[in-house]
C-alpha cells in the first residue's frame, strides 16, 4: 500500500506547478550567472508601459507565440545594429526573455555591453509568464494558448498552455 501511495504522489508531483517553479529556479541557478537583474511576470504585467520587450528565442519560437509588442532579435541571429537602430535611447527600460531566461541573460549582457543602462531578464521567461496566466500572441498578433516548448525536457517546465515542439506543430499553428 505504501508503495502504491508513493507512486501516486510521484505521478502528481511531476505535474505540479510548484515542481515546475522549483525546476525553473534550479535551472536558472545552474545555467545563469546573475549578470542581468531579473524582473518577474507579475511585476512586468503591471508595469509594461514604456518598456521595450525583446524576444531572444529562435524565430520559429517567436512565431508560435510571444509577449504583446515584443520584438524579435533571436539568439544566434542577434545583431547589435538592429537593436541600436530600434532603441536609440540607451536609458530605455528593456526586458529580454526566452523560454525560461537562460538565452535572454546572454543577450541582456550584450545589450549592457552596448551601453543600455536599464536591462532586465524576465525570470522564468515566457514559460513562467504563461504559467502565471498572462496572455501570449501568435504571428498574426492574435491571442493564443500555444507556446513553443523548445524541447521535451524544457517543455516540462511549461505547466499551462499548449506545447508546440516541431515543424509539424508549427505548420498547424501557422494555418489556423
C-alpha positions as a Markdown table, in Angstrom:
| # | Residue | x | y | z |
|---|---|---|---|---|
| 1 | Unk | 0.0 | 0.0 | 0.0 |
| 2 | Unk | 2.8 | 2.4 | 0.9 |
| 3 | Unk | 4.5 | 1.7 | -2.5 |
| 4 | Unk | 1.2 | 2.4 | -4.3 |
| 5 | Unk | 0.7 | 5.7 | -2.4 |
| 6 | Unk | 4.3 | 6.7 | -3.1 |
| 7 | Unk | 3.8 | 6.0 | -6.8 |
| 8 | Unk | 0.6 | 8.1 | -6.9 |
| 9 | Unk | 2.3 | 11.0 | -5.1 |
| 10 | Unk | 5.3 | 10.9 | -7.5 |
| 11 | Unk | 2.9 | 11.0 | -10.5 |
| 12 | Unk | 1.1 | 14.1 | -9.2 |
| 13 | Unk | 4.4 | 15.7 | -8.2 |
| 14 | Unk | 5.5 | 15.5 | -11.8 |
| 15 | Unk | 2.7 | 17.8 | -12.9 |
| 16 | Unk | 2.7 | 20.2 | -10.0 |
| 17 | Unk | 3.2 | 23.9 | -10.8 |
| 18 | Unk | 5.3 | 24.1 | -7.6 |
| 19 | Unk | 7.6 | 21.5 | -9.1 |
| 20 | Unk | 7.8 | 23.4 | -12.4 |
| 21 | Unk | 8.7 | 26.6 | -10.4 |
| 22 | Unk | 11.3 | 24.7 | -8.4 |
| 23 | Unk | 12.7 | 23.3 | -11.6 |
| 24 | Unk | 12.9 | 26.8 | -13.2 |
| 25 | Unk | 14.6 | 28.0 | -10.1 |
| 26 | Unk | 17.1 | 25.1 | -10.2 |
| 27 | Unk | 17.8 | 25.6 | -13.9 |
| 28 | Unk | 18.4 | 29.3 | -13.6 |
| 29 | Unk | 20.7 | 28.8 | -10.6 |
| 30 | Unk | 22.6 | 26.2 | -12.6 |
| 31 | Unk | 22.8 | 28.0 | -16.0 |
| 32 | Unk | 22.7 | 31.7 | -15.2 |
| 33 | Unk | 25.4 | 33.9 | -13.7 |
| 34 | Unk | 23.1 | 36.6 | -12.4 |
| 35 | Unk | 24.7 | 39.2 | -14.5 |
| 36 | Unk | 21.4 | 40.7 | -15.7 |
| 37 | Unk | 18.9 | 41.6 | -13.0 |
| 38 | Unk | 15.6 | 39.8 | -13.0 |
| 39 | Unk | 12.1 | 41.2 | -13.3 |
| 40 | Unk | 9.2 | 38.9 | -12.6 |
| 41 | Unk | 6.0 | 38.2 | -14.6 |
| 42 | Unk | 3.7 | 39.8 | -12.0 |
| 43 | Unk | 5.8 | 42.9 | -11.9 |
| 44 | Unk | 6.1 | 43.2 | -15.7 |
| 45 | Unk | 2.4 | 42.5 | -16.2 |
| 46 | Unk | 1.5 | 45.6 | -14.1 |
| 47 | Unk | 4.3 | 47.9 | -15.4 |
| 48 | Unk | 4.6 | 47.2 | -19.2 |
| 49 | Unk | 4.2 | 50.9 | -20.2 |
| 50 | Unk | 7.3 | 52.4 | -21.7 |
| 51 | Unk | 9.2 | 49.1 | -21.5 |
| 52 | Unk | 10.7 | 47.5 | -24.7 |
| 53 | Unk | 10.3 | 43.8 | -24.7 |
| 54 | Unk | 12.9 | 41.7 | -26.7 |
| 55 | Unk | 12.3 | 38.1 | -27.5 |
| 56 | Unk | 15.7 | 36.3 | -27.8 |
| 57 | Unk | 14.4 | 32.9 | -28.9 |
| 58 | Unk | 14.6 | 31.3 | -32.4 |
| 59 | Unk | 12.3 | 32.9 | -35.0 |
| 60 | Unk | 10.1 | 29.7 | -35.0 |
| 61 | Unk | 9.5 | 30.0 | -31.3 |
| 62 | Unk | 8.6 | 33.7 | -31.6 |
| 63 | Unk | 6.1 | 33.0 | -34.4 |
| 64 | Unk | 4.2 | 30.4 | -32.3 |
| 65 | Unk | 3.8 | 33.0 | -29.5 |
| 66 | Unk | 5.4 | 36.0 | -27.9 |
| 67 | Unk | 4.6 | 38.7 | -25.4 |
| 68 | Unk | 2.4 | 41.5 | -26.8 |
| 69 | Unk | 4.5 | 44.2 | -28.5 |
| 70 | Unk | 7.8 | 42.3 | -28.2 |
| 71 | Unk | 10.2 | 42.4 | -31.0 |
| 72 | Unk | 12.4 | 39.6 | -32.1 |
| 73 | Unk | 16.2 | 39.7 | -32.0 |
| 74 | Unk | 16.9 | 36.0 | -31.8 |
| 75 | Unk | 19.8 | 34.4 | -30.0 |
| 76 | Unk | 22.2 | 33.0 | -32.6 |
| 77 | Unk | 20.9 | 35.6 | -35.1 |
| 78 | Unk | 21.3 | 38.6 | -32.7 |
| 79 | Unk | 22.7 | 41.6 | -34.5 |
| 80 | Unk | 23.5 | 44.6 | -32.4 |
| 81 | Unk | 22.8 | 47.1 | -35.2 |
| 82 | Unk | 19.1 | 46.0 | -35.4 |
| 83 | Unk | 18.8 | 47.0 | -31.7 |
| 84 | Unk | 20.8 | 50.1 | -31.9 |
| 85 | Unk | 18.6 | 51.4 | -34.7 |
| 86 | Unk | 15.4 | 50.4 | -33.0 |
| 87 | Unk | 16.3 | 51.6 | -29.4 |
| 88 | Unk | 18.2 | 54.9 | -29.7 |
| 89 | Unk | 17.9 | 56.0 | -26.1 |
| 90 | Unk | 20.3 | 53.9 | -24.0 |
| 91 | Unk | 18.2 | 54.6 | -20.9 |
| 92 | Unk | 15.1 | 53.0 | -22.2 |
| 93 | Unk | 13.9 | 50.2 | -19.9 |
| 94 | Unk | 14.4 | 46.9 | -21.7 |
| 95 | Unk | 13.1 | 43.4 | -20.7 |
| 96 | Unk | 14.7 | 40.4 | -22.5 |
| 97 | Unk | 13.1 | 37.0 | -22.4 |
| 98 | Unk | 13.4 | 33.5 | -23.9 |
| 99 | Unk | 11.9 | 30.2 | -22.8 |
| 100 | Unk | 13.0 | 30.3 | -19.1 |
| 101 | Unk | 15.6 | 33.1 | -19.0 |
| 102 | Unk | 19.0 | 31.5 | -20.0 |
| 103 | Unk | 19.5 | 32.7 | -23.5 |
| 104 | Unk | 18.0 | 36.0 | -22.6 |
| 105 | Unk | 20.7 | 36.6 | -20.0 |
| 106 | Unk | 23.3 | 36.3 | -22.7 |
| 107 | Unk | 21.5 | 38.8 | -24.9 |
| 108 | Unk | 21.0 | 41.1 | -21.9 |
| 109 | Unk | 24.7 | 41.0 | -21.3 |
| 110 | Unk | 25.3 | 42.1 | -24.9 |
| 111 | Unk | 22.8 | 44.9 | -24.6 |
| 112 | Unk | 24.5 | 46.1 | -21.4 |
| 113 | Unk | 27.9 | 46.0 | -23.2 |
| 114 | Unk | 26.4 | 48.2 | -25.9 |
| 115 | Unk | 25.6 | 50.8 | -23.1 |
| 116 | Unk | 22.0 | 50.1 | -22.4 |
| 117 | Unk | 21.6 | 51.0 | -18.7 |
| 118 | Unk | 18.2 | 49.5 | -17.8 |
| 119 | Unk | 18.1 | 45.9 | -18.9 |
| 120 | Unk | 16.2 | 43.2 | -17.1 |
| 121 | Unk | 15.8 | 39.5 | -17.7 |
| 122 | Unk | 12.3 | 38.0 | -17.3 |
| 123 | Unk | 12.6 | 35.4 | -14.6 |
| 124 | Unk | 11.3 | 32.1 | -15.9 |
| 125 | Unk | 10.8 | 33.6 | -19.4 |
| 126 | Unk | 7.7 | 33.1 | -21.5 |
| 127 | Unk | 7.1 | 29.8 | -19.6 |
| 128 | Unk | 6.6 | 31.5 | -16.3 |
| 129 | Unk | 4.6 | 34.3 | -18.0 |
| 130 | Unk | 2.2 | 31.7 | -19.3 |
| 131 | Unk | 2.3 | 29.6 | -16.1 |
| 132 | Unk | 1.1 | 32.7 | -14.3 |
| 133 | Unk | -1.8 | 33.0 | -16.7 |
| 134 | Unk | -0.7 | 36.0 | -18.8 |
| 135 | Unk | -1.5 | 36.1 | -22.5 |
| 136 | Unk | 0.8 | 35.5 | -25.4 |
| 137 | Unk | 0.2 | 36.3 | -29.1 |
| 138 | Unk | 0.9 | 34.5 | -32.4 |
| 139 | Unk | 2.4 | 35.7 | -35.6 |
| 140 | Unk | -0.9 | 37.4 | -36.5 |
| 141 | Unk | -0.9 | 39.2 | -33.1 |
| 142 | Unk | -3.9 | 37.2 | -32.0 |
| 143 | Unk | -4.0 | 35.7 | -28.5 |
| 144 | Unk | -3.1 | 32.0 | -28.4 |
| 145 | Unk | -2.5 | 29.3 | -25.9 |
| 146 | Unk | 0.3 | 27.8 | -27.8 |
| 147 | Unk | 3.9 | 28.1 | -26.7 |
| 148 | Unk | 7.0 | 26.7 | -28.4 |
| 149 | Unk | 8.4 | 24.5 | -25.7 |
| 150 | Unk | 12.0 | 24.4 | -27.1 |
| 151 | Unk | 12.3 | 20.6 | -26.5 |
| 152 | Unk | 10.7 | 17.9 | -24.4 |
| 153 | Unk | 13.0 | 18.4 | -21.5 |
| 154 | Unk | 12.4 | 22.1 | -21.1 |
| 155 | Unk | 8.8 | 21.8 | -22.1 |
| 156 | Unk | 8.1 | 20.0 | -18.8 |
| 157 | Unk | 8.5 | 23.5 | -17.2 |
| 158 | Unk | 5.5 | 24.8 | -19.1 |
| 159 | Unk | 2.5 | 23.9 | -17.0 |
| 160 | Unk | -0.2 | 25.9 | -18.8 |
| 161 | Unk | -0.8 | 26.4 | -22.5 |
| 162 | Unk | -0.3 | 24.0 | -25.4 |
| 163 | Unk | 3.2 | 22.9 | -26.0 |
| 164 | Unk | 4.5 | 23.1 | -29.6 |
| 165 | Unk | 7.7 | 21.2 | -30.5 |
| 166 | Unk | 8.4 | 20.6 | -34.1 |
| 167 | Unk | 7.8 | 21.7 | -37.7 |
| 168 | Unk | 4.5 | 19.7 | -37.9 |
| 169 | Unk | 3.2 | 21.5 | -34.8 |
| 170 | Unk | 4.4 | 24.8 | -36.3 |
| 171 | Unk | 2.6 | 24.2 | -39.6 |
| 172 | Unk | -0.6 | 23.6 | -37.7 |
| 173 | Unk | -0.1 | 26.8 | -35.8 |
| 174 | Unk | 0.5 | 28.9 | -38.9 |
| 175 | Unk | -2.6 | 27.7 | -40.7 |
| 176 | Unk | -5.2 | 28.3 | -38.0 |
